[in-house]
């Protein structure tokens, strides 16, 4: 059975959004600044698709600090955030 055209279109849109988010996340880590004194990785720009603001601490000694960059966790109902 062939998938409906409207569903294929929505699938493609979701794919593009995920791809853009992944590319932006890669760019964010490439452009981030490592502060040697405080042992922190700090963003240098705004990244709206990943919900990260300028000068936000992304990573420190204890791991990821920004809640938008943490791995997905299960929540009530079995969905991921």
mmJSON file of the N, C-alpha and C atoms, coordinates in Angstrom:
{"data_MODEL":{"atom_site":{
"group_PDB":["ATOM","ATOM","ATOM","ATOM","ATOM","ATOM","ATOM","ATOM","ATOM","ATOM","ATOM","ATOM","ATOM","ATOM","ATOM","ATOM","ATOM","ATOM","ATOM","ATOM","ATOM","ATOM","ATOM","ATOM","ATOM","ATOM","ATOM","ATOM","ATOM","ATOM","ATOM","ATOM","ATOM","ATOM","ATOM","ATOM","ATOM","ATOM","ATOM","ATOM","ATOM","ATOM","ATOM","ATOM","ATOM","ATOM","ATOM","ATOM","ATOM","ATOM","ATOM","ATOM","ATOM","ATOM","ATOM","ATOM","ATOM","ATOM","ATOM","ATOM","ATOM","ATOM","ATOM","ATOM","ATOM","ATOM","ATOM","ATOM","ATOM","ATOM","ATOM","ATOM","ATOM","ATOM","ATOM","ATOM","ATOM","ATOM","ATOM","ATOM","ATOM","ATOM","ATOM","ATOM","ATOM","ATOM","ATOM","ATOM","ATOM","ATOM","ATOM","ATOM","ATOM","ATOM","ATOM","ATOM","ATOM","ATOM","ATOM","ATOM","ATOM","ATOM","ATOM","ATOM","ATOM","ATOM","ATOM","ATOM","ATOM","ATOM","ATOM","ATOM","ATOM","ATOM","ATOM","ATOM","ATOM","ATOM","ATOM","ATOM","ATOM","ATOM","ATOM","ATOM","ATOM","ATOM","ATOM","ATOM","ATOM","ATOM","ATOM","ATOM","ATOM","ATOM","ATOM","ATOM","ATOM","ATOM","ATOM","ATOM","ATOM","ATOM","ATOM","ATOM","ATOM","ATOM","ATOM","ATOM","ATOM","ATOM","ATOM","ATOM","ATOM","ATOM","ATOM","ATOM","ATOM","ATOM","ATOM","ATOM","ATOM","ATOM","ATOM","ATOM","ATOM","ATOM","ATOM","ATOM","ATOM","ATOM","ATOM","ATOM","ATOM","ATOM","ATOM","ATOM","ATOM","ATOM","ATOM","ATOM","ATOM","ATOM","ATOM","ATOM","ATOM","ATOM","ATOM","ATOM","ATOM","ATOM","ATOM","ATOM","ATOM","ATOM","ATOM","ATOM","ATOM","ATOM","ATOM","ATOM","ATOM","ATOM","ATOM","ATOM","ATOM","ATOM","ATOM","ATOM","ATOM","ATOM","ATOM","ATOM","ATOM","ATOM","ATOM","ATOM","ATOM","ATOM","ATOM","ATOM","ATOM","ATOM","ATOM","ATOM","ATOM","ATOM","ATOM","ATOM","ATOM","ATOM","ATOM","ATOM","ATOM","ATOM","ATOM","ATOM","ATOM","ATOM","ATOM","ATOM","ATOM","ATOM","ATOM"],
"id":[1,2,3,4,5,6,7,8,9,10,11,12,13,14,15,16,17,18,19,20,21,22,23,24,25,26,27,28,29,30,31,32,33,34,35,36,37,38,39,40,41,42,43,44,45,46,47,48,49,50,51,52,53,54,55,56,57,58,59,60,61,62,63,64,65,66,67,68,69,70,71,72,73,74,75,76,77,78,79,80,81,82,83,84,85,86,87,88,89,90,91,92,93,94,95,96,97,98,99,100,101,102,103,104,105,106,107,108,109,110,111,112,113,114,115,116,117,118,119,120,121,122,123,124,125,126,127,128,129,130,131,132,133,134,135,136,137,138,139,140,141,142,143,144,145,146,147,148,149,150,151,152,153,154,155,156,157,158,159,160,161,162,163,164,165,166,167,168,169,170,171,172,173,174,175,176,177,178,179,180,181,182,183,184,185,186,187,188,189,190,191,192,193,194,195,196,197,198,199,200,201,202,203,204,205,206,207,208,209,210,211,212,213,214,215,216,217,218,219,220,221,222,223,224,225,226,227,228,229,230,231,232,233,234,235,236,237,238,239,240,241,242,243],
"type_symbol":["N","C","C","N","C","C","N","C","C","N","C","C","N","C","C","N","C","C","N","C","C","N","C","C","N","C","C","N","C","C","N","C","C","N","C","C","N","C","C","N","C","C","N","C","C","N","C","C","N","C","C","N","C","C","N","C","C","N","C","C","N","C","C","N","C","C","N","C","C","N","C","C","N","C","C","N","C","C","N","C","C","N","C","C","N","C","C","N","C","C","N","C","C","N","C","C","N","C","C","N","C","C","N","C","C","N","C","C","N","C","C","N","C","C","N","C","C","N","C","C","N","C","C","N","C","C","N","C","C","N","C","C","N","C","C","N","C","C","N","C","C","N","C","C","N","C","C","N","C","C","N","C","C","N","C","C","N","C","C","N","C","C","N","C","C","N","C","C","N","C","C","N","C","C","N","C","C","N","C","C","N","C","C","N","C","C","N","C","C","N","C","C","N","C","C","N","C","C","N","C","C","N","C","C","N","C","C","N","C","C","N","C","C","N","C","C","N","C","C","N","C","C","N","C","C","N","C","C","N","C","C","N","C","C","N","C","C","N","C","C","N","C","C"],
"label_atom_id":["N","CA","C","N","CA","C","N","CA","C","N","CA","C","N","CA","C","N","CA","C","N","CA","C","N","CA","C","N","CA","C","N","CA","C","N","CA","C","N","CA","C","N","CA","C","N","CA","C","N","CA","C","N","CA","C","N","CA","C","N","CA","C","N","CA","C","N","CA","C","N","CA","C","N","CA","C","N","CA","C","N","CA","C","N","CA","C","N","CA","C","N","CA","C","N","CA","C","N","CA","C","N","CA","C","N","CA","C","N","CA","C","N","CA","C","N","CA","C","N","CA","C","N","CA","C","N","CA","C","N","CA","C","N","CA","C","N","CA","C","N","CA","C","N","CA","C","N","CA","C","N","CA","C","N","CA","C","N","CA","C","N","CA","C","N","CA","C","N","CA","C","N","CA","C","N","CA","C","N","CA","C","N","CA","C","N","CA","C","N","CA","C","N","CA","C","N","CA","C","N","CA","C","N","CA","C","N","CA","C","N","CA","C","N","CA","C","N","CA","C","N","CA","C","N","CA","C","N","CA","C","N","CA","C","N","CA","C","N","CA","C","N","CA","C","N","CA","C","N","CA","C","N","CA","C","N","CA","C","N","CA","C","N","CA","C","N","CA","C","N","CA","C","N","CA","C","N","CA","C","N","CA","C"],
"label_alt_id":[null,null,null,null,null,null,null,null,null,null,null,null,null,null,null,null,null,null,null,null,null,null,null,null,null,null,null,null,null,null,null,null,null,null,null,null,null,null,null,null,null,null,null,null,null,null,null,null,null,null,null,null,null,null,null,null,null,null,null,null,null,null,null,null,null,null,null,null,null,null,null,null,null,null,null,null,null,null,null,null,null,null,null,null,null,null,null,null,null,null,null,null,null,null,null,null,null,null,null,null,null,null,null,null,null,null,null,null,null,null,null,null,null,null,null,null,null,null,null,null,null,null,null,null,null,null,null,null,null,null,null,null,null,null,null,null,null,null,null,null,null,null,null,null,null,null,null,null,null,null,null,null,null,null,null,null,null,null,null,null,null,null,null,null,null,null,null,null,null,null,null,null,null,null,null,null,null,null,null,null,null,null,null,null,null,null,null,null,null,null,null,null,null,null,null,null,null,null,null,null,null,null,null,null,null,null,null,null,null,null,null,null,null,null,null,null,null,null,null,null,null,null,null,null,null,null,null,null,null,null,null,null,null,null,null,null,null,null,null,null,null,null,null],
"label_comp_id":["UNK","UNK","UNK","UNK","UNK","UNK","UNK","UNK","UNK","UNK","UNK","UNK","UNK","UNK","UNK","UNK","UNK","UNK","UNK","UNK","UNK","UNK","UNK","UNK","UNK","UNK","UNK","UNK","UNK","UNK","UNK","UNK","UNK","UNK","UNK","UNK","UNK","UNK","UNK","UNK","UNK","UNK","UNK","UNK","UNK","UNK","UNK","UNK","UNK","UNK","UNK","UNK","UNK","UNK","UNK","UNK","UNK","UNK","UNK","UNK","UNK","UNK","UNK","UNK","UNK","UNK","UNK","UNK","UNK","UNK","UNK","UNK","UNK","UNK","UNK","UNK","UNK","UNK","UNK","UNK","UNK","UNK","UNK","UNK","UNK","UNK","UNK","UNK","UNK","UNK","UNK","UNK","UNK","UNK","UNK","UNK","UNK","UNK","UNK","UNK","UNK","UNK","UNK","UNK","UNK","UNK","UNK","UNK","UNK","UNK","UNK","UNK","UNK","UNK","UNK","UNK","UNK","UNK","UNK","UNK","UNK","UNK","UNK","UNK","UNK","UNK","UNK","UNK","UNK","UNK","UNK","UNK","UNK","UNK","UNK","UNK","UNK","UNK","UNK","UNK","UNK","UNK","UNK","UNK","UNK","UNK","UNK","UNK","UNK","UNK","UNK","UNK","UNK","UNK","UNK","UNK","UNK","UNK","UNK","UNK","UNK","UNK","UNK","UNK","UNK","UNK","UNK","UNK","UNK","UNK","UNK","UNK","UNK","UNK","UNK","UNK","UNK","UNK","UNK","UNK","UNK","UNK","UNK","UNK","UNK","UNK","UNK","UNK","UNK","UNK","UNK","UNK","UNK","UNK","UNK","UNK","UNK","UNK","UNK","UNK","UNK","UNK","UNK","UNK","UNK","UNK","UNK","UNK","UNK","UNK","UNK","UNK","UNK","UNK","UNK","UNK","UNK","UNK","UNK","UNK","UNK","UNK","UNK","UNK","UNK","UNK","UNK","UNK","UNK","UNK","UNK","UNK","UNK","UNK","UNK","UNK","UNK","UNK","UNK","UNK","UNK","UNK","UNK"],
"label_asym_id":["A","A","A","A","A","A","A","A","A","A","A","A","A","A","A","A","A","A","A","A","A","A","A","A","A","A","A","A","A","A","A","A","A","A","A","A","A","A","A","A","A","A","A","A","A","A","A","A","A","A","A","A","A","A","A","A","A","A","A","A","A","A","A","A","A","A","A","A","A","A","A","A","A","A","A","A","A","A","A","A","A","A","A","A","A","A","A","A","A","A","A","A","A","A","A","A","A","A","A","A","A","A","A","A","A","A","A","A","A","A","A","A","A","A","A","A","A","A","A","A","A","A","A","A","A","A","A","A","A","A","A","A","A","A","A","A","A","A","A","A","A","A","A","A","A","A","A","A","A","A","A","A","A","A","A","A","A","A","A","A","A","A","A","A","A","A","A","A","A","A","A","A","A","A","A","A","A","A","A","A","A","A","A","A","A","A","A","A","A","A","A","A","A","A","A","A","A","A","A","A","A","A","A","A","A","A","A","A","A","A","A","A","A","A","A","A","A","A","A","A","A","A","A","A","A","A","A","A","A","A","A","A","A","A","A","A","A","A","A","A","A","A","A"],
"label_entity_id":["1","1","1","1","1","1","1","1","1","1","1","1","1","1","1","1","1","1","1","1","1","1","1","1","1","1","1","1","1","1","1","1","1","1","1","1","1","1","1","1","1","1","1","1","1","1","1","1","1","1","1","1","1","1","1","1","1","1","1","1","1","1","1","1","1","1","1","1","1","1","1","1","1","1","1","1","1","1","1","1","1","1","1","1","1","1","1","1","1","1","1","1","1","1","1","1","1","1","1","1","1","1","1","1","1","1","1","1","1","1","1","1","1","1","1","1","1","1","1","1","1","1","1","1","1","1","1","1","1","1","1","1","1","1","1","1","1","1","1","1","1","1","1","1","1","1","1","1","1","1","1","1","1","1","1","1","1","1","1","1","1","1","1","1","1","1","1","1","1","1","1","1","1","1","1","1","1","1","1","1","1","1","1","1","1","1","1","1","1","1","1","1","1","1","1","1","1","1","1","1","1","1","1","1","1","1","1","1","1","1","1","1","1","1","1","1","1","1","1","1","1","1","1","1","1","1","1","1","1","1","1","1","1","1","1","1","1","1","1","1","1","1","1"],
"label_seq_id":[1,1,1,2,2,2,3,3,3,4,4,4,5,5,5,6,6,6,7,7,7,8,8,8,9,9,9,10,10,10,11,11,11,12,12,12,13,13,13,14,14,14,15,15,15,16,16,16,17,17,17,18,18,18,19,19,19,20,20,20,21,21,21,22,22,22,23,23,23,24,24,24,25,25,25,26,26,26,27,27,27,28,28,28,29,29,29,30,30,30,31,31,31,32,32,32,33,33,33,34,34,34,35,35,35,36,36,36,37,37,37,38,38,38,39,39,39,40,40,40,41,41,41,42,42,42,43,43,43,44,44,44,45,45,45,46,46,46,47,47,47,48,48,48,49,49,49,50,50,50,51,51,51,52,52,52,53,53,53,54,54,54,55,55,55,56,56,56,57,57,57,58,58,58,59,59,59,60,60,60,61,61,61,62,62,62,63,63,63,64,64,64,65,65,65,66,66,66,67,67,67,68,68,68,69,69,69,70,70,70,71,71,71,72,72,72,73,73,73,74,74,74,75,75,75,76,76,76,77,77,77,78,78,78,79,79,79,80,80,80,81,81,81],
"pdbx_PDB_ins_code":[null,null,null,null,null,null,null,null,null,null,null,null,null,null,null,null,null,null,null,null,null,null,null,null,null,null,null,null,null,null,null,null,null,null,null,null,null,null,null,null,null,null,null,null,null,null,null,null,null,null,null,null,null,null,null,null,null,null,null,null,null,null,null,null,null,null,null,null,null,null,null,null,null,null,null,null,null,null,null,null,null,null,null,null,null,null,null,null,null,null,null,null,null,null,null,null,null,null,null,null,null,null,null,null,null,null,null,null,null,null,null,null,null,null,null,null,null,null,null,null,null,null,null,null,null,null,null,null,null,null,null,null,null,null,null,null,null,null,null,null,null,null,null,null,null,null,null,null,null,null,null,null,null,null,null,null,null,null,null,null,null,null,null,null,null,null,null,null,null,null,null,null,null,null,null,null,null,null,null,null,null,null,null,null,null,null,null,null,null,null,null,null,null,null,null,null,null,null,null,null,null,null,null,null,null,null,null,null,null,null,null,null,null,null,null,null,null,null,null,null,null,null,null,null,null,null,null,null,null,null,null,null,null,null,null,null,null,null,null,null,null,null,null],
"Cartn_x":[0.837,0.0,0.888,0.533,1.32,0.887,1.88,1.601,0.993,0.029,-0.655,0.318,0.057,0.93,1.057,-0.036,0.007,0.89,0.856,1.695,3.161,3.438,4.828,5.359,4.503,4.902,5.215,4.371,4.617,5.878,6.084,7.302,8.543,8.471,9.604,9.85,8.777,8.923,9.569,9.124,9.73,11.199,11.516,12.897,13.753,13.239,13.988,14.224,13.206,13.353,14.415,14.356,15.361,16.758,16.87,18.167,18.705,17.86,18.304,18.713,17.958,18.29,19.637,19.856,21.118,22.3,22.122,23.196,23.479,22.415,22.61,23.328,22.995,23.661,25.142,25.456,26.862,27.592,26.956,27.556,27.734,26.744,26.801,28.036,28.285,29.447,30.754,30.743,31.948,32.31,31.294,31.534,31.652,31.372,31.392,32.814,32.884,34.167,34.406,35.591,35.963,36.662,36.077,36.648,37.565,38.884,39.795,39.782,39.498,39.507,38.356,37.181,35.991,35.638,36.387,36.131,34.694,34.307,32.954,32.994,32.034,31.831,30.683,30.933,29.961,29.568,28.262,27.787,28.082,28.408,28.748,27.646,26.56,25.483,24.157,23.058,21.736,21.47,20.884,20.522,19.063,18.116,16.698,16.133,16.621,16.077,16.411,17.539,17.937,17.656,17.015,16.607,17.802,18.859,20.068,20.316,20.588,20.847,22.341,22.706,24.097,24.619,25.849,26.56,25.959,25.211,24.674,25.719,25.884,26.841,26.249,26.987,26.5,26.983,28.219,28.845,29.86,29.892,30.931,31.419,32.117,32.695,31.657,30.455,29.427,28.639,28.88,28.189,27.418,26.377,25.572,24.793,24.819,24.134,22.827,22.842,21.649,20.588,19.384,18.374,17.93,18.078,17.668,18.654,19.848,20.853,20.95,20.212,20.249,19.57,19.946,19.268,17.799,16.966,15.533,15.287,14.35,14.007,12.534,12.193,10.78,9.954,8.761,7.848,6.525,5.595,4.311,3.646,3.119,2.47,3.387,4.674,5.604,6.2,5.977,6.53,7.85,8.623,9.887,9.73,10.474,10.395,11.383],
"Cartn_y":[-1.178,0.0,1.25,2.206,3.426,4.459,5.123,6.166,7.384,8.011,9.171,10.325,11.088,12.199,13.211,13.518,14.496,13.995,12.684,12.131,12.14,11.852,11.914,13.333,14.294,15.7,16.076,15.651,15.933,15.229,13.985,13.261,14.017,14.528,15.265,16.553,17.242,18.468,18.158,17.074,16.675,16.333,15.642,15.3,16.559,17.56,18.803,19.512,19.535,20.191,19.481,18.145,17.391,17.613,17.644,17.873,19.255,20.288,21.641,21.754,21.108,21.13,20.453,19.318,18.592,19.408,20.033,20.854,22.076,22.677,23.828,23.426,22.256,21.771,21.527,20.956,20.735,22.073,23.054,24.383,25.046,24.855,25.45,24.949,23.644,23.111,23.489,23.623,24.044,25.495,26.348,27.77,28.119,27.193,27.48,27.773,28.475,28.87,28.089,27.498,26.759,27.714,27.904,28.762,27.908,28.048,27.18,27.43,28.66,28.964,28.291,28.279,27.72,26.331,25.838,24.529,24.427,25.388,25.424,25.677,25.114,25.377,26.366,27.536,28.633,28.928,29.09,29.406,30.873,31.135,32.492,33.173,32.473,33.03,32.416,32.948,32.378,31.248,30.162,29.022,28.68,29.317,29.179,27.774,27.023,25.674,24.743,24.999,24.186,24.874,26.037,26.783,27.125,27.636,28.037,29.519,30.271,31.696,31.981,33.185,33.613,33.604,33.194,33.154,32.137,31.176,30.119,29.012,28.505,27.429,26.141,25.507,24.281,23.04,23.095,21.912,22.352,21.634,21.891,20.562,20.577,19.349,18.276,18.672,17.695,17.186,17.699,17.243,18.372,18.019,19.016,19.841,21.17,22.081,22.563,22.861,23.373,22.269,22.502,21.448,21.055,21.937,21.601,20.645,20.486,19.62,18.26,18.056,16.774,15.718,14.468,13.402,13.33,12.859,12.75,11.76,12.082,11.209,10.834,9.614,9.228,10.022,10.388,11.098,10.344,10.842,10.187,9.987,8.808,8.507,7.848,7.69,7.012,7.856,9.158,10.035,10.627,11.126,11.775,13.259,14.044,15.493,15.947],
"Cartn_z":[0.0,0.0,0.0,-0.784,-0.939,0.104,0.669,1.661,0.962,1.609,1.022,0.796,-0.23,-0.591,0.551,1.238,2.329,3.473,3.74,4.808,4.402,3.139,2.668,2.774,2.465,2.552,4.002,4.936,6.361,6.843,6.396,6.755,6.281,5.056,4.507,5.29,5.682,6.479,7.826,8.478,9.752,9.572,8.473,8.179,8.025,7.299,7.108,8.433,9.302,10.604,11.444,11.459,12.221,11.667,10.346,9.714,10.058,9.959,10.29,11.753,12.638,14.061,14.317,13.647,13.821,13.284,12.118,11.553,12.424,12.97,13.849,15.132,15.648,16.869,16.608,15.443,15.082,14.978,14.316,14.173,15.542,16.426,17.756,18.516,18.475,19.179,18.49,17.172,16.455,16.785,16.948,17.191,18.675,19.559,20.997,21.476,22.583,23.159,24.439,24.573,25.778,26.73,27.915,28.946,29.816,29.691,30.435,31.938,32.357,33.791,34.523,33.894,34.545,34.031,33.046,32.432,31.934,31.097,30.554,29.045,28.36,26.942,26.828,26.236,26.207,24.762,24.521,23.164,22.856,21.606,21.196,20.397,20.142,19.329,19.77,19.245,19.513,18.519,19.026,18.187,18.486,17.779,18.122,17.924,16.959,16.752,17.907,18.579,19.725,21.055,21.004,22.193,23.088,22.458,23.18,22.903,23.965,23.852,23.884,23.471,23.505,24.939,25.113,26.398,27.37,26.854,27.709,27.842,29.062,29.299,28.745,27.842,27.218,27.956,28.429,28.993,30.045,31.168,32.168,32.717,33.853,34.403,34.698,35.07,35.439,34.235,33.051,31.846,31.185,30.423,29.73,30.743,30.584,31.487,30.889,29.601,28.939,28.858,29.404,29.377,27.973,27.008,25.643,24.976,25.535,24.934,25.607,26.694,27.378,26.522,26.684,25.944,26.33,25.433,25.7,26.835,27.715,28.828,28.742,29.135,29.082,30.09,29.701,30.582,30.606,31.378,31.514,30.149,29.925,28.66,27.653,28.016,27.13,26.036,26.055,25.036,25.508,24.581,24.904,24.688,25.43,25.254,24.239],
"occupancy":[1.0,1.0,1.0,1.0,1.0,1.0,1.0,1.0,1.0,1.0,1.0,1.0,1.0,1.0,1.0,1.0,1.0,1.0,1.0,1.0,1.0,1.0,1.0,1.0,1.0,1.0,1.0,1.0,1.0,1.0,1.0,1.0,1.0,1.0,1.0,1.0,1.0,1.0,1.0,1.0,1.0,1.0,1.0,1.0,1.0,1.0,1.0,1.0,1.0,1.0,1.0,1.0,1.0,1.0,1.0,1.0,1.0,1.0,1.0,1.0,1.0,1.0,1.0,1.0,1.0,1.0,1.0,1.0,1.0,1.0,1.0,1.0,1.0,1.0,1.0,1.0,1.0,1.0,1.0,1.0,1.0,1.0,1.0,1.0,1.0,1.0,1.0,1.0,1.0,1.0,1.0,1.0,1.0,1.0,1.0,1.0,1.0,1.0,1.0,1.0,1.0,1.0,1.0,1.0,1.0,1.0,1.0,1.0,1.0,1.0,1.0,1.0,1.0,1.0,1.0,1.0,1.0,1.0,1.0,1.0,1.0,1.0,1.0,1.0,1.0,1.0,1.0,1.0,1.0,1.0,1.0,1.0,1.0,1.0,1.0,1.0,1.0,1.0,1.0,1.0,1.0,1.0,1.0,1.0,1.0,1.0,1.0,1.0,1.0,1.0,1.0,1.0,1.0,1.0,1.0,1.0,1.0,1.0,1.0,1.0,1.0,1.0,1.0,1.0,1.0,1.0,1.0,1.0,1.0,1.0,1.0,1.0,1.0,1.0,1.0,1.0,1.0,1.0,1.0,1.0,1.0,1.0,1.0,1.0,1.0,1.0,1.0,1.0,1.0,1.0,1.0,1.0,1.0,1.0,1.0,1.0,1.0,1.0,1.0,1.0,1.0,1.0,1.0,1.0,1.0,1.0,1.0,1.0,1.0,1.0,1.0,1.0,1.0,1.0,1.0,1.0,1.0,1.0,1.0,1.0,1.0,1.0,1.0,1.0,1.0,1.0,1.0,1.0,1.0,1.0,1.0,1.0,1.0,1.0,1.0,1.0,1.0,1.0,1.0,1.0,1.0,1.0,1.0],
"B_iso_or_equiv":[0.0,0.0,0.0,0.0,0.0,0.0,0.0,0.0,0.0,0.0,0.0,0.0,0.0,0.0,0.0,0.0,0.0,0.0,0.0,0.0,0.0,0.0,0.0,0.0,0.0,0.0,0.0,0.0,0.0,0.0,0.0,0.0,0.0,0.0,0.0,0.0,0.0,0.0,0.0,0.0,0.0,0.0,0.0,0.0,0.0,0.0,0.0,0.0,0.0,0.0,0.0,0.0,0.0,0.0,0.0,0.0,0.0,0.0,0.0,0.0,0.0,0.0,0.0,0.0,0.0,0.0,0.0,0.0,0.0,0.0,0.0,0.0,0.0,0.0,0.0,0.0,0.0,0.0,0.0,0.0,0.0,0.0,0.0,0.0,0.0,0.0,0.0,0.0,0.0,0.0,0.0,0.0,0.0,0.0,0.0,0.0,0.0,0.0,0.0,0.0,0.0,0.0,0.0,0.0,0.0,0.0,0.0,0.0,0.0,0.0,0.0,0.0,0.0,0.0,0.0,0.0,0.0,0.0,0.0,0.0,0.0,0.0,0.0,0.0,0.0,0.0,0.0,0.0,0.0,0.0,0.0,0.0,0.0,0.0,0.0,0.0,0.0,0.0,0.0,0.0,0.0,0.0,0.0,0.0,0.0,0.0,0.0,0.0,0.0,0.0,0.0,0.0,0.0,0.0,0.0,0.0,0.0,0.0,0.0,0.0,0.0,0.0,0.0,0.0,0.0,0.0,0.0,0.0,0.0,0.0,0.0,0.0,0.0,0.0,0.0,0.0,0.0,0.0,0.0,0.0,0.0,0.0,0.0,0.0,0.0,0.0,0.0,0.0,0.0,0.0,0.0,0.0,0.0,0.0,0.0,0.0,0.0,0.0,0.0,0.0,0.0,0.0,0.0,0.0,0.0,0.0,0.0,0.0,0.0,0.0,0.0,0.0,0.0,0.0,0.0,0.0,0.0,0.0,0.0,0.0,0.0,0.0,0.0,0.0,0.0,0.0,0.0,0.0,0.0,0.0,0.0,0.0,0.0,0.0,0.0,0.0,0.0,0.0,0.0,0.0,0.0,0.0,0.0],
"pdbx_formal_charge":[null,null,null,null,null,null,null,null,null,null,null,null,null,null,null,null,null,null,null,null,null,null,null,null,null,null,null,null,null,null,null,null,null,null,null,null,null,null,null,null,null,null,null,null,null,null,null,null,null,null,null,null,null,null,null,null,null,null,null,null,null,null,null,null,null,null,null,null,null,null,null,null,null,null,null,null,null,null,null,null,null,null,null,null,null,null,null,null,null,null,null,null,null,null,null,null,null,null,null,null,null,null,null,null,null,null,null,null,null,null,null,null,null,null,null,null,null,null,null,null,null,null,null,null,null,null,null,null,null,null,null,null,null,null,null,null,null,null,null,null,null,null,null,null,null,null,null,null,null,null,null,null,null,null,null,null,null,null,null,null,null,null,null,null,null,null,null,null,null,null,null,null,null,null,null,null,null,null,null,null,null,null,null,null,null,null,null,null,null,null,null,null,null,null,null,null,null,null,null,null,null,null,null,null,null,null,null,null,null,null,null,null,null,null,null,null,null,null,null,null,null,null,null,null,null,null,null,null,null,null,null,null,null,null,null,null,null,null,null,null,null,null,null],
"auth_seq_id":[1,1,1,2,2,2,3,3,3,4,4,4,5,5,5,6,6,6,7,7,7,8,8,8,9,9,9,10,10,10,11,11,11,12,12,12,13,13,13,14,14,14,15,15,15,16,16,16,17,17,17,18,18,18,19,19,19,20,20,20,21,21,21,22,22,22,23,23,23,24,24,24,25,25,25,26,26,26,27,27,27,28,28,28,29,29,29,30,30,30,31,31,31,32,32,32,33,33,33,34,34,34,35,35,35,36,36,36,37,37,37,38,38,38,39,39,39,40,40,40,41,41,41,42,42,42,43,43,43,44,44,44,45,45,45,46,46,46,47,47,47,48,48,48,49,49,49,50,50,50,51,51,51,52,52,52,53,53,53,54,54,54,55,55,55,56,56,56,57,57,57,58,58,58,59,59,59,60,60,60,61,61,61,62,62,62,63,63,63,64,64,64,65,65,65,66,66,66,67,67,67,68,68,68,69,69,69,70,70,70,71,71,71,72,72,72,73,73,73,74,74,74,75,75,75,76,76,76,77,77,77,78,78,78,79,79,79,80,80,80,81,81,81],
"auth_comp_id":["UNK","UNK","UNK","UNK","UNK","UNK","UNK","UNK","UNK","UNK","UNK","UNK","UNK","UNK","UNK","UNK","UNK","UNK","UNK","UNK","UNK","UNK","UNK","UNK","UNK","UNK","UNK","UNK","UNK","UNK","UNK","UNK","UNK","UNK","UNK","UNK","UNK","UNK","UNK","UNK","UNK","UNK","UNK","UNK","UNK","UNK","UNK","UNK","UNK","UNK","UNK","UNK","UNK","UNK","UNK","UNK","UNK","UNK","UNK","UNK","UNK","UNK","UNK","UNK","UNK","UNK","UNK","UNK","UNK","UNK","UNK","UNK","UNK","UNK","UNK","UNK","UNK","UNK","UNK","UNK","UNK","UNK","UNK","UNK","UNK","UNK","UNK","UNK","UNK","UNK","UNK","UNK","UNK","UNK","UNK","UNK","UNK","UNK","UNK","UNK","UNK","UNK","UNK","UNK","UNK","UNK","UNK","UNK","UNK","UNK","UNK","UNK","UNK","UNK","UNK","UNK","UNK","UNK","UNK","UNK","UNK","UNK","UNK","UNK","UNK","UNK","UNK","UNK","UNK","UNK","UNK","UNK","UNK","UNK","UNK","UNK","UNK","UNK","UNK","UNK","UNK","UNK","UNK","UNK","UNK","UNK","UNK","UNK","UNK","UNK","UNK","UNK","UNK","UNK","UNK","UNK","UNK","UNK","UNK","UNK","UNK","UNK","UNK","UNK","UNK","UNK","UNK","UNK","UNK","UNK","UNK","UNK","UNK","UNK","UNK","UNK","UNK","UNK","UNK","UNK","UNK","UNK","UNK","UNK","UNK","UNK","UNK","UNK","UNK","UNK","UNK","UNK","UNK","UNK","UNK","UNK","UNK","UNK","UNK","UNK","UNK","UNK","UNK","UNK","UNK","UNK","UNK","UNK","UNK","UNK","UNK","UNK","UNK","UNK","UNK","UNK","UNK","UNK","UNK","UNK","UNK","UNK","UNK","UNK","UNK","UNK","UNK","UNK","UNK","UNK","UNK","UNK","UNK","UNK","UNK","UNK","UNK","UNK","UNK","UNK","UNK","UNK","UNK"],
"auth_asym_id":["A","A","A","A","A","A","A","A","A","A","A","A","A","A","A","A","A","A","A","A","A","A","A","A","A","A","A","A","A","A","A","A","A","A","A","A","A","A","A","A","A","A","A","A","A","A","A","A","A","A","A","A","A","A","A","A","A","A","A","A","A","A","A","A","A","A","A","A","A","A","A","A","A","A","A","A","A","A","A","A","A","A","A","A","A","A","A","A","A","A","A","A","A","A","A","A","A","A","A","A","A","A","A","A","A","A","A","A","A","A","A","A","A","A","A","A","A","A","A","A","A","A","A","A","A","A","A","A","A","A","A","A","A","A","A","A","A","A","A","A","A","A","A","A","A","A","A","A","A","A","A","A","A","A","A","A","A","A","A","A","A","A","A","A","A","A","A","A","A","A","A","A","A","A","A","A","A","A","A","A","A","A","A","A","A","A","A","A","A","A","A","A","A","A","A","A","A","A","A","A","A","A","A","A","A","A","A","A","A","A","A","A","A","A","A","A","A","A","A","A","A","A","A","A","A","A","A","A","A","A","A","A","A","A","A","A","A","A","A","A","A","A","A"],
"auth_atom_id":["N","CA","C","N","CA","C","N","CA","C","N","CA","C","N","CA","C","N","CA","C","N","CA","C","N","CA","C","N","CA","C","N","CA","C","N","CA","C","N","CA","C","N","CA","C","N","CA","C","N","CA","C","N","CA","C","N","CA","C","N","CA","C","N","CA","C","N","CA","C","N","CA","C","N","CA","C","N","CA","C","N","CA","C","N","CA","C","N","CA","C","N","CA","C","N","CA","C","N","CA","C","N","CA","C","N","CA","C","N","CA","C","N","CA","C","N","CA","C","N","CA","C","N","CA","C","N","CA","C","N","CA","C","N","CA","C","N","CA","C","N","CA","C","N","CA","C","N","CA","C","N","CA","C","N","CA","C","N","CA","C","N","CA","C","N","CA","C","N","CA","C","N","CA","C","N","CA","C","N","CA","C","N","CA","C","N","CA","C","N","CA","C","N","CA","C","N","CA","C","N","CA","C","N","CA","C","N","CA","C","N","CA","C","N","CA","C","N","CA","C","N","CA","C","N","CA","C","N","CA","C","N","CA","C","N","CA","C","N","CA","C","N","CA","C","N","CA","C","N","CA","C","N","CA","C","N","CA","C","N","CA","C","N","CA","C","N","CA","C","N","CA","C","N","CA","C","N","CA","C","N","CA","C"],
"pdbx_PDB_model_num":[1,1,1,1,1,1,1,1,1,1,1,1,1,1,1,1,1,1,1,1,1,1,1,1,1,1,1,1,1,1,1,1,1,1,1,1,1,1,1,1,1,1,1,1,1,1,1,1,1,1,1,1,1,1,1,1,1,1,1,1,1,1,1,1,1,1,1,1,1,1,1,1,1,1,1,1,1,1,1,1,1,1,1,1,1,1,1,1,1,1,1,1,1,1,1,1,1,1,1,1,1,1,1,1,1,1,1,1,1,1,1,1,1,1,1,1,1,1,1,1,1,1,1,1,1,1,1,1,1,1,1,1,1,1,1,1,1,1,1,1,1,1,1,1,1,1,1,1,1,1,1,1,1,1,1,1,1,1,1,1,1,1,1,1,1,1,1,1,1,1,1,1,1,1,1,1,1,1,1,1,1,1,1,1,1,1,1,1,1,1,1,1,1,1,1,1,1,1,1,1,1,1,1,1,1,1,1,1,1,1,1,1,1,1,1,1,1,1,1,1,1,1,1,1,1,1,1,1,1,1,1,1,1,1,1,1,1,1,1,1,1,1,1]
}}}
